[in-house]
Amino acid sequence: MGITVTQIYWIKRVFDITETQFNVNVSLGLKNVADSVAYENHLPALVASPVTRLTANYFVVKLTHSVSPQLLERFLKNEFTKRGLQQKFGLVMYESDKLIYSKCIAFNAMPVDTSMLQQIPLMNGGNELSFGIYFPSKAANLASSMGIWIFSSCVLLIVIAFFTYAMLVILKQKRLSEIQRDFVNNMAHEFQTPITAIMASAEVLKDGGIISNPMRLNSYVSIISTEINKLRVQVQRVLEMAGAESEEVALNKTLLDVHQLLRETMAKFISSAGIAESSIRLILKAEKHEINADALHLSNVIYNLLDNAVKYSAGTISIQVSTIAEKSGIVISITDNGIGIDAKDQKKIFNKFFRVSQGNRHDVKGFGLGLSYVKLLVEAHRGTVEVKSKLNEGTTFILFFPFK
Protein backbone atom coordinates (compact mmCIF):
# COMPACT_ATOMS: atom_id res chain seq x y z
CA MET A 1 0.00 0.00 0.00
CA GLY A 2 2.86 2.36 0.82
CA ILE A 3 4.57 1.67 -2.51
CA THR A 4 1.29 2.18 -4.38
CA VAL A 5 0.55 5.49 -2.65
CA THR A 6 4.11 6.70 -3.29
CA GLN A 7 3.87 5.76 -6.96
CA ILE A 8 0.55 7.58 -7.34
CA TYR A 9 2.08 10.64 -5.69
CA TRP A 10 5.02 10.70 -8.11
CA ILE A 11 2.80 10.10 -11.13
CA LYS A 12 0.73 13.11 -10.08
CA ARG A 13 3.88 15.18 -9.59
CA VAL A 14 5.15 14.25 -13.04
CA PHE A 15 1.76 15.06 -14.55
CA ASP A 16 1.73 18.47 -12.85
CA ILE A 17 5.27 19.22 -14.09
CA THR A 18 4.35 18.10 -17.62
CA GLU A 19 1.25 20.29 -17.54
CA THR A 20 3.30 23.28 -16.34
CA GLN A 21 5.78 22.75 -19.16
CA PHE A 22 2.92 22.53 -21.64
CA ASN A 23 1.35 25.77 -20.37
CA VAL A 24 4.71 27.57 -20.52
CA ASN A 25 5.34 26.33 -24.09
CA VAL A 26 1.85 27.39 -25.20
CA SER A 27 2.20 30.82 -23.58
CA LEU A 28 5.64 31.39 -25.17
CA GLY A 29 4.36 30.15 -28.51
CA LEU A 30 1.34 32.44 -28.42
CA LYS A 31 3.57 35.36 -27.36
CA ASN A 32 5.71 34.69 -30.45
CA VAL A 33 2.57 34.56 -32.63
CA ALA A 34 1.49 37.95 -31.25
CA ASP A 35 5.00 39.29 -32.02
CA SER A 36 4.75 37.90 -35.54
CA VAL A 37 1.44 39.69 -36.05
CA ALA A 38 3.04 42.93 -34.82
CA TYR A 39 5.98 42.39 -37.16
CA GLU A 40 3.60 41.91 -40.11
CA ASN A 41 2.12 45.30 -39.21
CA HIS A 42 5.65 46.82 -38.97
CA LEU A 43 5.41 47.29 -35.23
CA PRO A 44 7.95 46.39 -32.54
CA ALA A 45 7.50 43.24 -30.48
CA LEU A 46 5.30 43.49 -27.41
CA VAL A 47 7.09 44.03 -24.11
CA ALA A 48 4.38 42.65 -21.81
CA SER A 49 2.92 39.20 -22.52
CA PRO A 50 -0.52 39.47 -24.12
CA VAL A 51 -1.39 35.86 -23.19
CA THR A 52 -3.93 35.01 -20.50
CA ARG A 53 -4.89 31.47 -19.47
CA LEU A 54 -8.57 31.57 -18.54
CA THR A 55 -9.01 27.85 -17.83
CA ALA A 56 -6.81 24.78 -17.77
CA ASN A 57 -7.06 24.36 -21.54
CA TYR A 58 -8.16 27.80 -22.84
CA PHE A 59 -5.72 30.63 -23.67
CA VAL A 60 -6.62 34.14 -24.85
CA VAL A 61 -4.27 36.55 -26.69
CA LYS A 62 -4.88 40.29 -27.11
CA LEU A 63 -3.76 41.79 -30.44
CA THR A 64 -2.88 45.39 -31.25
CA HIS A 65 -3.64 45.11 -34.96
CA SER A 66 -5.81 43.02 -37.22
CA VAL A 67 -4.63 39.86 -38.92
CA SER A 68 -6.25 37.50 -41.39
CA PRO A 69 -7.47 34.16 -39.96
CA GLN A 70 -5.43 32.24 -42.56
CA LEU A 71 -2.21 34.00 -41.62
CA LEU A 72 -2.92 33.57 -37.91
CA GLU A 73 -3.52 29.87 -38.47
CA ARG A 74 -0.19 29.55 -40.30
CA PHE A 75 1.65 31.36 -37.49
CA LEU A 76 0.04 29.07 -34.90
CA LYS A 77 0.85 25.88 -36.76
CA ASN A 78 4.47 26.90 -37.31
CA GLU A 79 4.96 27.91 -33.69
CA PHE A 80 3.25 24.84 -32.22
CA THR A 81 5.15 22.48 -34.55
CA LYS A 82 8.43 24.06 -33.53
CA ARG A 83 7.57 23.46 -29.85
CA GLY A 84 6.24 19.92 -30.28
CA LEU A 85 2.64 20.91 -29.49
CA GLN A 86 1.09 19.10 -32.43
CA GLN A 87 -2.36 18.38 -31.04
CA LYS A 88 -5.72 19.50 -32.34
CA PHE A 89 -7.08 22.82 -31.09
CA GLY A 90 -9.92 25.22 -31.60
CA LEU A 91 -9.28 28.76 -32.84
CA VAL A 92 -11.73 31.62 -32.28
CA MET A 93 -11.32 35.30 -33.08
CA TYR A 94 -13.19 38.22 -31.49
CA GLU A 95 -13.57 41.85 -32.35
CA SER A 96 -14.70 43.54 -29.18
CA ASP A 97 -17.31 41.03 -27.92
CA LYS A 98 -18.31 39.78 -31.36
CA LEU A 99 -17.21 36.37 -32.63
CA ILE A 100 -15.81 36.88 -36.13
CA TYR A 101 -14.12 33.53 -36.84
CA SER A 102 -13.91 29.97 -35.50
CA LYS A 103 -12.23 26.82 -36.76
CA CYS A 104 -11.08 23.39 -35.57
CA ILE A 105 -7.46 22.76 -36.53
CA ALA A 106 -5.50 19.50 -36.62
CA PHE A 107 -1.96 18.71 -37.71
CA ASN A 108 -2.98 15.62 -39.69
CA ALA A 109 -5.49 14.85 -42.39
CA MET A 110 -7.99 13.25 -40.00
CA PRO A 111 -11.39 15.00 -39.71
CA VAL A 112 -11.83 17.14 -36.59
CA ASP A 113 -14.90 17.08 -34.34
CA THR A 114 -16.27 20.63 -34.57
CA SER A 115 -18.34 20.19 -31.39
CA MET A 116 -15.28 21.36 -29.46
CA LEU A 117 -16.09 24.92 -30.50
CA GLN A 118 -19.23 24.79 -28.38
CA GLN A 119 -17.05 24.19 -25.30
CA ILE A 120 -15.02 27.41 -25.76
CA PRO A 121 -16.09 30.08 -23.22
CA LEU A 122 -17.40 33.41 -24.49
CA MET A 123 -15.15 36.43 -24.13
CA ASN A 124 -15.90 38.88 -21.36
CA GLY A 125 -16.00 42.41 -22.76
CA GLY A 126 -13.51 45.09 -23.48
CA ASN A 127 -11.19 43.37 -25.97
CA GLU A 128 -10.82 45.24 -29.25
CA LEU A 129 -9.21 42.34 -31.10
CA SER A 130 -8.25 38.98 -29.64
CA PHE A 131 -8.12 35.28 -30.38
CA GLY A 132 -8.52 32.21 -28.21
CA ILE A 133 -6.95 28.76 -28.36
CA TYR A 134 -8.77 25.78 -26.87
CA PHE A 135 -7.19 22.31 -26.37
CA PRO A 136 -9.99 19.73 -25.98
CA SER A 137 -7.70 16.72 -25.45
CA LYS A 138 -5.05 18.33 -23.30
CA ALA A 139 -5.23 15.85 -20.39
CA ALA A 140 -5.19 12.81 -22.69
CA ASN A 141 -2.20 14.11 -24.64
CA LEU A 142 -0.29 14.91 -21.47
CA ALA A 143 -0.97 11.41 -20.18
CA SER A 144 0.21 9.87 -23.47
CA SER A 145 3.46 11.83 -23.20
CA MET A 146 4.07 10.11 -19.84
CA GLY A 147 4.11 6.64 -21.44
CA ILE A 148 7.24 5.37 -19.69
CA TRP A 149 5.92 6.46 -16.29
CA ILE A 150 2.53 4.83 -16.85
CA PHE A 151 4.20 1.66 -18.17
CA SER A 152 6.51 1.43 -15.15
CA SER A 153 3.56 2.02 -12.82
CA CYS A 154 1.58 -0.78 -14.48
CA VAL A 155 4.56 -3.13 -14.12
CA LEU A 156 4.89 -2.15 -10.46
CA LEU A 157 1.17 -2.74 -9.85
CA ILE A 158 1.43 -6.17 -11.47
CA VAL A 159 4.40 -7.01 -9.22
CA ILE A 160 2.44 -5.81 -6.17
CA ALA A 161 -0.58 -7.89 -7.27
CA PHE A 162 1.56 -11.04 -7.56
CA PHE A 163 3.23 -10.26 -4.23
CA THR A 164 -0.19 -9.85 -2.58
CA TYR A 165 -1.39 -13.11 -4.12
CA ALA A 166 1.74 -14.88 -2.88
CA MET A 167 1.21 -13.50 0.63
CA LEU A 168 -2.43 -14.66 0.61
CA VAL A 169 -1.34 -18.14 -0.50
CA ILE A 170 1.30 -18.25 2.25
CA LEU A 171 -1.24 -17.19 4.88
CA LYS A 172 -3.72 -19.75 3.59
CA GLN A 173 -1.09 -22.49 3.70
CA LYS A 174 -0.17 -21.41 7.22
CA ARG A 175 -3.81 -21.64 8.24
CA LEU A 176 -4.16 -25.07 6.60
CA SER A 177 -1.03 -26.22 8.43
CA GLU A 178 -2.52 -25.06 11.74
CA ILE A 179 -5.81 -26.83 10.93
CA GLN A 180 -3.94 -30.02 10.09
CA ARG A 181 -1.96 -29.85 13.31
CA ASP A 182 -5.10 -29.23 15.39
CA PHE A 183 -6.91 -32.04 13.59
CA VAL A 184 -4.11 -34.52 14.27
CA ASN A 185 -3.97 -33.43 17.92
CA ASN A 186 -7.75 -33.76 18.29
CA MET A 187 -7.73 -37.17 16.61
CA ALA A 188 -4.93 -38.39 18.87
CA HIS A 189 -6.86 -37.13 21.90
CA GLU A 190 -10.13 -38.70 20.71
CA PHE A 191 -8.52 -42.08 20.01
CA GLN A 192 -6.28 -42.15 23.07
CA THR A 193 -9.09 -42.63 25.60
CA PRO A 194 -10.83 -45.63 23.96
CA ILE A 195 -7.49 -47.22 23.03
CA THR A 196 -6.31 -46.92 26.63
CA ALA A 197 -9.56 -48.47 27.89
CA ILE A 198 -9.30 -51.34 25.37
CA MET A 199 -5.65 -52.00 26.29
CA ALA A 200 -6.44 -52.02 30.01
CA SER A 201 -9.36 -54.38 29.49
CA ALA A 202 -7.25 -56.64 27.27
CA GLU A 203 -4.59 -56.86 29.99
CA VAL A 204 -7.22 -57.94 32.50
CA LEU A 205 -8.57 -60.55 30.08
CA LYS A 206 -5.09 -62.07 29.78
CA ASP A 207 -5.50 -63.30 33.33
CA GLY A 208 -6.81 -66.84 33.03
CA GLY A 209 -8.54 -66.63 36.39
CA ILE A 210 -11.09 -64.13 35.07
CA ILE A 211 -12.92 -66.98 33.31
CA SER A 212 -14.13 -68.11 36.72
CA ASN A 213 -15.87 -64.73 37.17
CA PRO A 214 -18.36 -64.42 34.26
CA MET A 215 -19.82 -61.10 35.43
CA ARG A 216 -16.41 -59.45 35.54
CA LEU A 217 -15.52 -61.01 32.19
CA ASN A 218 -18.69 -59.68 30.58
CA SER A 219 -18.01 -56.24 32.06
CA TYR A 220 -14.59 -55.96 30.42
CA VAL A 221 -15.86 -57.42 27.14
CA SER A 222 -18.62 -54.81 27.22
CA ILE A 223 -16.04 -52.04 27.79
CA ILE A 224 -14.02 -53.25 24.79
CA SER A 225 -17.15 -53.44 22.62
CA THR A 226 -18.28 -49.94 23.62
CA GLU A 227 -14.90 -48.35 23.05
CA ILE A 228 -14.44 -50.09 19.71
CA ASN A 229 -17.84 -48.81 18.65
CA LYS A 230 -16.76 -45.27 19.59
CA LEU A 231 -13.64 -45.66 17.47
CA ARG A 232 -15.71 -47.00 14.57
CA VAL A 233 -18.06 -44.00 14.71
CA GLN A 234 -15.16 -41.54 14.79
CA VAL A 235 -13.34 -43.22 11.89
CA GLN A 236 -16.57 -43.41 9.88
CA ARG A 237 -17.20 -39.69 10.43
CA VAL A 238 -13.69 -38.76 9.32
CA LEU A 239 -13.94 -40.97 6.22
CA GLU A 240 -17.36 -39.59 5.30
CA MET A 241 -16.12 -36.01 5.46
CA ALA A 242 -12.81 -36.76 3.73
CA GLY A 243 -14.45 -38.45 0.76
CA ALA A 244 -17.63 -36.44 0.32
CA GLU A 245 -18.16 -33.32 -1.76
CA SER A 246 -21.38 -31.33 -1.73
CA GLU A 247 -22.07 -32.07 -5.41
CA GLU A 248 -21.25 -35.77 -5.15
CA VAL A 249 -23.07 -36.97 -2.03
CA ALA A 250 -24.89 -40.22 -2.81
CA LEU A 251 -28.34 -40.07 -1.21
CA ASN A 252 -30.80 -42.91 -0.87
CA LYS A 253 -33.97 -40.84 -0.75
CA THR A 254 -37.28 -42.25 0.42
CA LEU A 255 -40.52 -40.69 1.60
CA LEU A 256 -40.08 -40.39 5.35
CA ASP A 257 -41.96 -38.93 8.30
CA VAL A 258 -39.76 -36.22 9.85
CA HIS A 259 -41.60 -36.36 13.20
CA GLN A 260 -41.09 -40.11 13.47
CA LEU A 261 -37.41 -39.73 12.53
CA LEU A 262 -36.95 -37.04 15.20
CA ARG A 263 -38.51 -39.28 17.87
CA GLU A 264 -36.32 -42.24 16.93
CA THR A 265 -33.14 -40.15 16.73
CA MET A 266 -33.88 -38.51 20.07
CA ALA A 267 -34.41 -41.91 21.72
CA LYS A 268 -31.15 -43.26 20.28
CA PHE A 269 -29.26 -40.15 21.36
CA ILE A 270 -30.63 -40.19 24.92
CA SER A 271 -29.58 -43.82 25.24
CA SER A 272 -26.04 -43.30 23.94
CA ALA A 273 -25.40 -39.93 25.64
CA GLY A 274 -26.73 -41.09 29.00
CA ILE A 275 -28.86 -38.00 29.66
CA ALA A 276 -32.34 -37.69 31.12
CA GLU A 277 -35.32 -37.84 28.76
CA SER A 278 -36.55 -34.57 30.23
CA SER A 279 -33.42 -32.83 28.88
CA ILE A 280 -34.87 -32.82 25.35
CA ARG A 281 -38.32 -31.45 24.58
CA LEU A 282 -40.09 -32.07 21.29
CA ILE A 283 -42.52 -29.45 19.97
CA LEU A 284 -43.77 -30.84 16.66
CA LYS A 285 -46.22 -28.36 15.12
CA ALA A 286 -45.71 -29.03 11.40
CA GLU A 287 -49.02 -30.12 9.85
CA LYS A 288 -47.21 -31.57 6.84
CA HIS A 289 -44.10 -33.47 7.84
CA GLU A 290 -43.24 -35.92 5.08
CA ILE A 291 -40.28 -35.23 2.77
CA ASN A 292 -38.09 -37.14 0.35
CA ALA A 293 -34.78 -37.59 2.14
CA ASP A 294 -32.05 -40.03 3.11
CA ALA A 295 -33.15 -41.33 6.52
CA LEU A 296 -29.64 -42.32 7.63
CA HIS A 297 -27.98 -39.02 6.74
CA LEU A 298 -30.86 -36.92 8.08
CA SER A 299 -30.74 -38.85 11.35
CA ASN A 300 -26.97 -38.24 11.53
CA VAL A 301 -27.54 -34.50 10.98
CA ILE A 302 -29.98 -34.31 13.90
CA TYR A 303 -27.71 -36.52 16.03
CA ASN A 304 -24.72 -34.22 15.41
CA LEU A 305 -26.66 -31.10 16.40
CA LEU A 306 -27.97 -32.77 19.58
CA ASP A 307 -24.44 -33.94 20.37
CA ASN A 308 -23.12 -30.37 20.02
CA ALA A 309 -25.94 -29.04 22.21
CA VAL A 310 -24.88 -31.42 25.00
CA LYS A 311 -21.13 -30.82 24.53
CA TYR A 312 -21.49 -27.06 24.84
CA SER A 313 -24.14 -27.00 27.57
CA ALA A 314 -23.65 -24.54 30.38
CA GLY A 315 -24.88 -26.64 33.29
CA THR A 316 -28.30 -28.30 33.28
CA ILE A 317 -28.99 -29.58 29.78
CA SER A 318 -32.12 -28.15 28.17
CA ILE A 319 -32.68 -28.78 24.46
CA GLN A 320 -35.79 -27.97 22.43
CA VAL A 321 -36.48 -29.57 19.04
CA SER A 322 -39.38 -28.02 17.14
CA THR A 323 -40.90 -28.16 13.68
CA ILE A 324 -43.15 -25.89 11.66
CA ALA A 325 -44.42 -26.27 8.12
CA GLU A 326 -43.99 -23.56 5.53
CA LYS A 327 -45.49 -23.41 2.07
CA SER A 328 -42.50 -24.97 0.34
CA GLY A 329 -40.93 -27.09 3.07
CA ILE A 330 -40.47 -28.01 6.72
CA VAL A 331 -38.36 -26.11 9.25
CA ILE A 332 -36.57 -27.97 12.07
CA SER A 333 -35.17 -25.85 14.91
CA ILE A 334 -32.81 -27.17 17.59
CA THR A 335 -32.29 -24.77 20.50
CA ASP A 336 -30.02 -25.23 23.51
CA ASN A 337 -29.11 -23.25 26.62
CA GLY A 338 -25.36 -23.61 26.07
CA ILE A 339 -22.45 -21.21 26.07
CA GLY A 340 -23.35 -19.74 22.66
CA ILE A 341 -21.16 -18.80 19.71
CA ASP A 342 -19.40 -15.49 19.23
CA ALA A 343 -20.62 -13.49 16.22
CA LYS A 344 -17.15 -13.52 14.63
CA ASP A 345 -17.13 -17.35 14.64
CA GLN A 346 -20.66 -17.95 13.36
CA LYS A 347 -19.62 -17.69 9.68
CA LYS A 348 -16.76 -20.16 10.21
CA ILE A 349 -18.41 -22.93 12.21
CA PHE A 350 -19.51 -24.78 9.06
CA ASN A 351 -15.94 -24.88 7.70
CA LYS A 352 -14.28 -28.26 7.75
CA PHE A 353 -12.05 -28.81 10.83
CA PHE A 354 -12.93 -25.41 12.36
CA ARG A 355 -13.50 -25.44 16.09
CA VAL A 356 -14.51 -22.49 18.23
CA SER A 357 -11.76 -21.57 20.66
CA GLN A 358 -12.70 -22.39 24.26
CA GLY A 359 -9.75 -20.71 25.96
CA ASN A 360 -8.53 -22.90 28.81
CA ARG A 361 -11.44 -25.30 28.43
CA HIS A 362 -10.30 -28.70 27.06
CA ASP A 363 -13.24 -30.97 27.92
CA VAL A 364 -15.03 -30.55 24.58
CA LYS A 365 -13.94 -33.31 22.23
CA GLY A 366 -14.26 -33.50 18.45
CA PHE A 367 -12.57 -33.01 15.09
CA GLY A 368 -14.44 -29.95 13.87
CA LEU A 369 -16.30 -32.09 11.32
CA GLY A 370 -19.81 -32.26 12.77
CA LEU A 371 -21.21 -28.95 11.53
CA SER A 372 -19.38 -29.26 8.23
CA TYR A 373 -21.13 -32.60 7.77
CA VAL A 374 -24.46 -31.01 8.71
CA LYS A 375 -24.11 -28.26 6.10
CA LEU A 376 -22.91 -30.74 3.47
CA LEU A 377 -25.90 -33.05 3.89
CA VAL A 378 -28.53 -30.33 4.28
CA GLU A 379 -27.40 -28.68 1.05
CA ALA A 380 -27.27 -32.08 -0.67
CA HIS A 381 -31.02 -32.27 0.12
CA ARG A 382 -31.41 -28.79 -1.47
CA GLY A 383 -32.07 -27.36 1.97
CA THR A 384 -30.50 -24.61 4.05
CA VAL A 385 -29.00 -24.32 7.51
CA GLU A 386 -28.44 -21.18 9.58
CA VAL A 387 -27.40 -20.42 13.12
CA LYS A 388 -28.60 -17.83 15.63
CA SER A 389 -26.59 -17.47 18.79
CA LYS A 390 -25.43 -15.12 21.52
CA LEU A 391 -22.67 -15.75 24.00
CA ASN A 392 -23.95 -17.27 27.25
CA GLU A 393 -27.52 -17.27 25.90
CA GLY A 394 -27.62 -20.49 23.88
CA THR A 395 -27.73 -21.39 20.22
CA THR A 396 -30.43 -22.24 17.68
CA PHE A 397 -29.78 -24.17 14.48
CA ILE A 398 -32.52 -23.79 11.88
CA LEU A 399 -32.78 -26.43 9.14
CA PHE A 400 -35.05 -26.12 6.12
CA PHE A 401 -35.92 -29.05 3.87
CA PRO A 402 -38.12 -28.58 0.80
CA PHE A 403 -41.15 -30.83 0.27
CA LYS A 404 -40.09 -31.25 -3.36
C-alpha positions, 0 to 999 in steps of 0.5 A: 500500500505504501509503494502504491501510494508513493507511486501515485504521488510521483505520477501526479507530480510528473503530470503536474510538471508536464502540464506546467511545461505545456502551459509555458510552451503554449504561452511562449508560442502564443507570445511569439505569434502575437509578435509575428502579427506585430511584425507583419504590421511593422510594429515592434514586439510586445514588451508585456505578454498578451497571453492570459490562461482563462481555464486549464485548456483555454488561452486568450491573446490580445492583439494590437492590430488586425490579422487574417485568420489564414495568416494567424492559423499559419503562425500558430501551426508553425509555432506549435510544430516548432515546440512539439505541441502538435495536437488539435485545437480550436481557434476563435477570433473576437472583435470587441465582444463579437465572434468573427471567426472559429475553426477546428485545426488539426496537424494531420489529415484526419477529420476534426470534431467541430463540437469542441467549439461549443465548449469554448467560453465566451469572451468577457467584454472590453477586448478590441481584437483577440483570439482564443486557443482551446485544447480539448484533449489536453489531459489525454495528450499529457498522459500519453506523453508520460508513457514510460511512467505509466508503463513502469507504474503498471509493471509495479502494480502487477508485481504488487498484485503477484506479491499480494497473491503470494502473501495470501497463499502463504497465509492460507497455507499457514492456516491449513497447516494449523488446521492439520496440526489441530486435527491430528492433535484432536484425533490423537486425543479422541482415540487415546481414551478408547485405546487406553480403555481397550488395552487395560481391558485386554490386559485384564482378560489375559488373566486366566482366572477371570474366566471363573468370574463371568460377570467381571468377564462380561463387564470388560468385554462390554467395555471393549465393545463400547470403546471399539464402537466409539472408534468406529463412529469416529473413523466413519465420520472422518472418512465420510467427510474426507471423501464427500463433496457437496455435489457428489453426495450419494443419497438414498432418498425415500418418503419419510416422516420427519416427526417419526425420525426425530422421535427415533433419533432422540431416543437413540441419542438419549440412550447413547449420551446417557442424559435424562429424557426430560433434557430434550423437549419435542414441539412438533407443530408441522401439519405436513411433515413428510419429505423425500430424504435419506433417513440415515444421513438426516438422522446423523444430521440431527444426532450431530446437532444434539451432540453439540448441544450437549457438549457445549451445555452450560450446566443443566442440559435443556434442548428444544427440538421443534418443527413448523411447516412452511409453504414450500418445506419443513423447518426444524429448529434445535435450541439449547441453553449452552455457552453460545457462539461469538458473532465472529465465529458464526460464519466459520463454524460450518468450515471443515475442521474449524472449532470455536476456541474455548480458551482454557477449556479442554473438555469438549472433544471433536474433530471440527467435522460435525457442523461441516457434515451437517451443512454438506448433507442439508445442502445435498437435500437442497435445503438450508442451515443457519445459526442464531446465537449469543454468548452465554444465551444459547444457540439455535440451528434452523434447518429447512428441507423442501417438500419437493 
